[in-house]
Amino acid sequence: MQLDYNGGYFNEPTISPPTKDCPELGLTSLHGIHASHPTSELCSASDLALFDDNHPLQILPVGHTTTGGLIVLGFRDDERGTIFLKKAYGDFHYLADGIEDFFGLLEEPPPNE
């Protein structure tokens, strides 16, 4: 199965929390390869510099939330990427075992009232 996504900006869909300790947030953007805007490029030097002792690469920021949090891809020994939420000034929260599962957590934002 091929994913037809390469980053972009979103209409702030809700990320359904997979666990009770994970906050409910909105997704604003995901990074892509050869993105149209430099700030959306996957693996930018500024994103890689966010985490100390990240060599070899263990955590890669891949997106942003409405509250300034990061969506990060963690690398494990079995080479599948686990998706986490890194809250701004807070802890990491597990979201999904891969990007396909992460997309399954996204819910359309509520209509404007």
C-alpha positions as CSV (number, residue, x, y, z in Angstrom):
1,M,0.0,0.0,0.0
2,Q,1.4,3.4,-0.9
3,L,0.6,6.5,1.1
4,D,-0.4,9.5,-0.9
5,Y,0.6,12.1,1.6
6,N,3.6,14.4,1.6
7,G,3.0,16.8,4.4
8,G,1.0,19.9,4.3
9,Y,-1.3,22.1,6.4
10,F,-4.5,20.9,7.8
11,N,-7.9,22.4,8.9
12,E,-6.9,21.4,12.5
13,P,-8.4,17.9,12.7
14,T,-8.7,16.6,16.2
15,I,-6.1,13.9,17.1
16,S,-8.2,11.3,19.0
17,P,-6.2,10.4,22.1
18,P,-5.4,6.7,22.1
19,T,-4.9,6.6,25.9
20,K,-6.7,8.5,28.8
21,D,-3.5,10.4,29.8
22,C,-3.0,11.8,26.3
23,P,-4.5,15.2,25.7
24,E,-6.8,15.9,22.8
25,L,-5.2,18.3,20.4
26,G,-5.6,19.6,16.8
27,L,-3.1,18.9,14.0
28,T,-1.9,22.0,12.1
29,S,0.8,20.6,9.8
30,L,3.0,17.7,8.8
31,H,6.4,18.0,7.2
32,G,7.1,16.6,3.7
33,I,10.0,15.9,1.3
34,H,10.7,18.8,-1.1
35,A,8.0,20.8,0.6
36,S,6.7,24.0,-0.9
37,H,7.8,26.0,2.1
38,P,11.2,25.6,3.8
39,T,9.5,25.5,7.3
40,S,7.6,22.4,6.2
41,E,10.6,20.4,5.0
42,L,11.2,17.1,6.7
43,C,14.5,16.8,8.5
44,S,15.3,20.5,8.6
45,A,18.4,21.4,10.6
46,S,16.3,23.4,13.1
47,D,14.0,20.4,13.8
48,L,16.9,18.1,14.3
49,A,18.6,20.6,16.7
50,L,15.5,20.5,19.0
51,F,16.7,17.4,20.8
52,D,20.0,16.9,22.5
53,D,21.8,13.5,22.1
54,N,19.8,12.7,19.0
55,H,22.7,11.0,17.2
56,P,22.2,8.5,15.8
57,L,18.8,9.8,14.9
58,Q,16.2,8.5,17.4
59,I,13.5,11.2,17.3
60,L,12.4,13.2,14.2
61,P,9.8,16.0,14.4
62,V,7.3,15.4,11.6
63,G,4.4,17.9,12.5
64,H,2.9,20.5,14.8
65,T,-0.2,20.8,17.0
66,T,-2.5,23.7,17.7
67,T,-1.0,24.1,21.1
68,G,2.7,24.3,20.0
69,G,3.3,20.6,20.5
70,L,5.3,18.4,18.1
71,I,4.3,15.2,16.4
72,V,7.5,13.1,16.4
73,L,8.5,9.9,14.8
74,G,10.5,7.6,17.0
75,F,12.7,4.9,15.6
76,R,12.8,1.4,17.1
77,D,14.9,-1.6,16.6
78,D,12.3,-3.2,14.3
79,E,12.5,-0.2,12.0
80,R,8.9,0.7,12.3
81,G,8.3,4.3,13.3
82,T,6.2,5.0,16.4
83,I,4.4,8.3,16.5
84,F,4.4,10.4,19.6
85,L,3.1,13.7,20.8
86,K,5.7,15.9,22.5
87,K,3.7,18.5,24.4
88,A,5.2,22.0,24.4
89,Y,7.1,22.2,27.7
90,G,5.8,18.7,28.6
91,D,6.1,15.0,28.2
92,F,5.9,12.6,25.4
93,H,2.6,10.7,24.8
94,Y,2.3,7.6,22.6
95,L,-0.1,8.1,19.6
96,A,0.3,5.3,17.1
97,D,2.6,2.4,15.9
98,G,3.0,4.0,12.4
99,I,1.8,6.8,10.1
100,E,-1.2,4.8,8.8
101,D,-2.4,4.3,12.3
102,F,-1.8,7.9,13.1
103,F,-4.0,9.0,10.2
104,G,-6.7,6.8,11.6
105,L,-6.7,9.0,14.8
106,L,-7.6,12.1,12.9
107,E,-11.2,13.3,13.1
108,E,-12.7,16.2,11.2
109,P,-12.8,19.4,13.2
110,P,-16.2,20.5,14.6
111,P,-18.1,22.9,12.4
112,N,-17.8,26.6,13.2
113,E,-20.7,27.8,15.2
